[in-house]
Amino acid sequence: MEAPQQAVVSVIIPVYNAAIYLKACIESVLAQSLPTFELILIDDGSQDDSLAICQEYQQKDSRVKVFSQNNAGPGAARNKGIEVACAPWLCFVDSDDVIGPDYLRAFWEQGALTPTTLVIQGMQVMTEDLQTQLSVLKYPRETITMATAPQLIPQYRLLHAGHPVLKLFNTNLIHQYALCFDASISFHEDHLFVLSYMQHVDRIHLCPATEYLYRQSSGSLTHRLHPYTESERALKYLDKSFKDVSEHFTIKSTSYEREINAFLCSTLFRTIAYAYRGAVSNQEKLELLRRLAEYRKKVTSADIRRPLSLRVMRWIYLYLPKTLQHVIFSTFYYLR
């Protein structure tokens, strides 16, 4: 059992049926070159051996704290982690990913941080066995201030960076503004949290480190069927959050606004897909199409270059009457 040390950062990991990868994840955190952390494991009602694995490591290392709750989703699990975190800073790691030994230390590579500083580093996207790198997200070493944010946030597309991982958050700032993950939705709730947090920072440190290894697996959210009502709410909240963050940082780039609108388009069309692939009545589907018409201006201006399917969806959305849209979507998703 290691001697307790004053933690400077709480590492929060939501855990749900992650037994196959969990040991590798936990061990990568415990191997950090920065030893002053607490590891908070939130078991979200796992049905496999995840909780037992968490408890095993809690017995071995005093830095590990384990909490268990009924299944409520990753947002609720992260909220629990925030609630019990004791360190002045916190970060999130997903239970099927691993981090390199200098992941935590890299957050402080540019020196002391003010409470209103957000730190972001990059990642490597790996195959499921972590043997092959599929892609890499790497930032330069850069400090973004309120003066440079209007240019640099669009340049690095930071409003697209909705992962709660890769980022260092100030615990007191989260509590001060009562920020949390919206546990009522399972789609983009993490992105909404990050955008809400960004509205309260005045400096962003970018780190060139790529110590986070993201495991690309077949169970990712993009392959899951979500309730279309949750997706529709997420679309509404994202639209407002993008606007609020842009106003906070005085971002006026028209080209970046078109990129953001393309992101919203993707969410809008995914909402349609969830409705037409789910057990939803024809009346509900038609009413959804009518409600989504309010985004016409954003869809029109969106910078959609690929994939072709999104461009086709946009043409249908913009130029065909709702009744014909309904027939096309019904036929397409039935055949799929």
N, C-alpha and C positions, 0 to 999 in steps of 0.2 A: 504494500500500500504506500503510495507516494505521499510526501508531506504536503499539506494544503498550502497553496500560495494565493496571494491576492490576484484574482482574475482581472485582466484588462479587457477581455472580449468573451462574450458568450457565443458559443457555436451551437446553433439550434438545428436539429435534424428531425423532421417529421418522419415517422416510421409506420408503414402499413404493408404487411405481407412482403417484407423485403429480406427474408432470411437468406436467400441465395447470395446476395451481394453485401449484406449488412456488415459482416466482420471486416471485409476489406475497407469499407467506408470508415468504420470506427477506428480501425488501426491506422489509417492514413491521417486521421485527426490527432490521435495520440502520439504520432511520430513527428509532430510539428517542432520546428527549431525554436519557435516562440512557445515556451512552456506555460506562460501565465494565462491560461484560458480555462473556462468551464465548458464541458460538453453536456448539452441538454438534449436528451433523447425523449421524444414524445411518441409513445406507442398509441396509434389511433385505432385500437380495437382489432389488432392483427389476429388472424386465424391460424397462422403458422408459428414457427418458433422465434419470431422476432423479439417478443417481450423477454423470453428466457435469455436470448443472446444479449440484450441490453442489460439485463440484471447481472449477467455473468461479468460484464465489463465494469459495472458499478462496484462489484465486489473487489475487483482488481485495482481500480484507480480512483482515488478520492475526487478527481476532477470530473468524474462522470456522474450525472444526475438523471434518474429515470422517472418518468411520469407516464401514467396510463389513463386512457379515457375511452369511452364508447366511440365507435366509428362516427366521425363527423366531418371528415375530409381534411386535406392538407392545410387549407386556410385556417380552420379551427385549431389544428395541431400547432401551426406556427404561432397563432395567437396565444395559446397556452405557454409556448416557449417564451414569448415576449413577456408574459405576465410573471413568470418565475425567474427571469434573467436577473442576475445580480451585478454583472459587469457594466461599466459605462458605455461599452460598445458591443454590438452584436452583429452576427452574420448568419447566413443560412447555407446549409449544404443538403443536397438531396441524398436519400439513403442508398441509392444505387450508383452514386458517383464516388470518385475518390479525389483527394487533393494532394498535391506535391508537398514536400516537407517545409517549403518556405511560403506556403500560401498565406498564412496569417501574418507573418513578418512583412510580406510585401505591402500590406495595407499601410504600413508606417514608413515606407522607404523614403518618403519625402519629408519626414520629420513629424513634429508634433501637429496635432489636428485640433481645429476649433470645433465646437459642437455642431456648427452649421455647415460642416464640410462633408460631402459625400465622396467616398472613394470607390472607384470601379477598376477592376482588372479584367484581363481577357480569359480565354479558355480554349481547350482543345476538344473538339468533337471526335469521339472515338467509336470504333465498332463495339458491339456488345461484349466482346471478350477483352477489350482494352488493348488489343494488339496492333491495331491499325488506326492511324489518324485520318479522319475523313475530311476535316477542315479545321481552321484555326481562326479565332477572333483575337486580334492583338492590337492594343492601343499604343501610341507613343507616350513617353513620359510628358505629361502636360498638366498644367493647372489652369482651370477655367474659372474666371471671375465673372461677376455680373456685367462687367464692361465687355468681356470677350465672348460671353455666352451666346449672344445673337448670331455670331458667326460660327463658333466652334461646336455648339450643340448640333446644328444641322450638318456640319462637316463630318462629325463622327456618328451621326444618326443616333444620338443618345436617347431620344424619346422612344425609339424602337426597342431599346434594351430593357425589356420588361421582366427579365429573370430576377428574382430576389437573391439568387446566388450571385457570386462575383462582386458583391457590394458590401461595404461596411457602413452600418447605420448607427446613429447615436441613440442610445437607449432612452435617455431623458427627453430627447426631442420627440421621440415616438409617444412617450407618455404625456408630454406637454400638450400635444395637439390631438391626443386620443386617437392615434392612427392604428388601424388594424386591417386584417384581411377580411373581406366580405365573405363570411362563411355560408351565405345563402346562395352563392353561385359557385360553380366549379369550372368556370371558363373565364380566363383573363383576370381572375381575382388577384393574382400575383402582380400582374402588370399595373393594375389599378393602385395597389399598395405603393409600388415604386413611384408612380406618377404623383400620388398624393404626398409622398415624402419629399419629392423634388421641389414641391412648392414652398418648402420651408428651409431650403439651403441657399447659401450665397457663394459657394465655392465647390468645385468638383475637381478632385485629383484623379487623373488617369494614370494607371500603372502599366508598364509594358509586360508584366508577368503573365504567364499563361499556365499557372500551376493547377488550375481546375480542370479535371478530366471528366467531361460529360459523356455518359454512356448512352449511345443512340440505340434504343431498344424498340421492339415491335409494339410495346404497350404504351407508347407516348400518347399525350392528350390528343394529338391530331388524328389519331385513329379511333377515338372513342366517340360515341353518340351521346351528346348532351341534350337536355331539355331545351327546346328552342326558346322558351320563355327566359331561361337563364342567359342564353346567348344574346337575346334581344336587349335584356337589361344591361349586360356587359357592353354592348354596342353604345347604348345611350350614355353610360358612365364614362366610357373611353372617349367619346366625342367631347364631353364636357371637360374631362381631365386634360386632354391634349390642349384644349383652348386655354384652360387655367394655367397650365405650365408655360405655354407659349407667352401668355401675358406676363407671368412672373419674371421670365427671363428676357422679355421684350424681343421675342423672335418674330421677325416680319418677313422671312424668306418665303416668297411665293412658291418657289420650286420645292422647298421642304414641306410646305403646306400640301402640295399636290402628292408628295410621297406619303404623308400622314393620311390623306384622304384615300390613297390606295390601300393602306393598311386597314382603314375603316371599311372599305369596300369588301376586302377579304372576309372580315368579320360579318358583314351584312349578308354576303352570299352564303357563308357557312351557316348563318341563322336560318336562311331559306332551306338549305340542305337538311339541317336537323329537323325542321318541320315536315318536310316531304319524305324523309326517311323514317319518321316516327309515326306512332299511332295517333294521328291528329286528324280531326274532321276536315272536310272540304271547306266548310264555312270558316273555321279557324284559320286555315291556310290563306283563304282569300282576304280575310281581315288583316292578317299579318302583312300580306303584300301591299295592302292599302296603307297600313301604318308606316311601312318602310319607305313609302313614297316621299316622306319628309326629307330623306337624305339625297334627293335627286341632284341638288346643286353640288354636293360633295362628290357624288359618283361621276357627274359630268366632268369635274375638274381633276379627277384622280389620275395620277401618272401610272397607268397600268401597262406594263410592257410584256410581262409574262406572268403566269402561264397563259396560253391561248384560251383555256377554259374560262378564266376570269374575264377576258375581253369579250368572249361570247356572252357570258352572263350579263355583263354590263350592257351590251347591245339589246338583249332581251328586256332587261330592266328599264332601259331608257326609251325604247321605241315601240314596244308592243303593249297593247291594253292588258289590264290586270287579268281579265278572263282568259286571254290567250297565253299569258305567262303561266297561269295556273295549269292549263292543259299541257304545256310543254314540260314544266317541272314535274308534274304528276307522271307523265309518260317516261321521262328520262330516269327519274329515281325508282320507278317501278321496274324498268328494264335492268337497272343496276342491281 
